[in-house]
C-alpha cells in the first residue's frame, strides 16, 4: 500500500502542515490575529525532524518563541512563560498570542508507524524517540527506575502527563501520542490561565500531532483548537 494510503487509513483527519496553518489563519480571521500584531509560540519536541513546523509558522507569524521539550510538552516553567508573555506586541492596546503544541510521530516507507528514516542513515529509528522509549519502559514495568548518573526529569514529567487517573499509560504508540497531544493542550492552558494571560491579550491555542511522511510534506493530525478573550471564556475554534 502506498505511503499516502497508509497515512489516510491511519490518520484520516491529517492534512499537510501548510494546509493546516492556512486553516488556522482562517479560523483566527474574526479575531484580528494579524501577523504584525501576533506573537507565536511553539511547543514541539527537540527532534530535528520537527523543526520544519517552526519555519512554516515563522513564514506566517514571524519567528516563534520556543516552549517545548521531550514529547512536545512545555518545559519552560513559570519564568519562561512569563518571558514569552512579555514579548507579545501591545501597540494596539491588547496583545494576540498564538500557541501551537504538538508531539510528533513518524512513518516509514512501508507505512509503519513510530519510526522514521533520518538523513544519511540506513535504518529507521524511533519517532518520537522519547515516547517510544517511554512506551518500552512502561511495557517492561520500569516506570520508577532511573538510570544511574543520569538526570531524566523531562521523561519522568512526560510520563506523569500521559498517565490517566489510575496511572495507566496507553500501550500503543498512536494512542500514546494522541494522549500526549491532549496533555500538551491541557498543560498549555493550565499555565496560561495561572498567569491570567487573557487579561492582557487574546490567546489562541492549537494542538495536534505532527506526522512525518516519507518524501512528502509533514502533516498535522488536529486534536484541539480554542481561544480565550477579554471575558475569560474559552471557546472552541474550527480547523
C-alpha positions, 0 to 999 in steps of 0.5 A: 500500500502506498505511503499516502494510503497508509497515512489516510487509513491511519490518520484520516483527519491529517492534512499537510502542515501548510494546509493546516496553518492556512486553516488556522489563519482562517479560523483566527480571521474574526479575531484580528490575529494579524501577523504584525500584531501576533506573537507565536509560540511553539511547543514541539519536541527537540527532534530535528525532524520537527523543526520544519513546523517552526519555519512554516509558522515563522513564514506566517507569524514571524519567528516563534518563541520556543516552549517545548521539550521531550514529547512536545510538552512545555518545559519552560516553567513559570519564568519562561512563560512569563518571558514569552508573555512579555514579548507579545506586541501591545501597540494596539492596546491588547496583545494576540498570542498564538500557541501551537503544541504538538508531539510528533510521530513518524512513518516509514516507507512501508507505512509503519508507524513510530519510526522514521528514516533520518538523513544519511542513515540506513535504518529507521529509528524511533519517532518520537524517540522519547515516547517510544522509549517511554512506551518500552519502559512502561511495557517492561514495568520500569516506570520508577527506575532511573538510570544511574548518573543520569538526570531524566526529569523531562521523561519522568514529567512526560510520563506523569502527563500521559498517565490517566487517573489510575496511572495507566499509560496507553500501550500503543504508540498512536494512542500514546501520542494522541494522549500526549497531544491532549496533555500538551493542550491541557498543560498549555492552558493550565499555565496560561490561565495561572498567569491570567494571560487573557487579561492582557491579550487574546490567546489562541491555542492549537494542538495536534500531532505532527506526522512525518511522511516519507518524501512528502510534506509533514502533516498535522493530525488536529486534536484541539483548537480554542481561544480565550478573550477579554471575558475569560471564556474559552471557546472552541475554534474550527480547523 
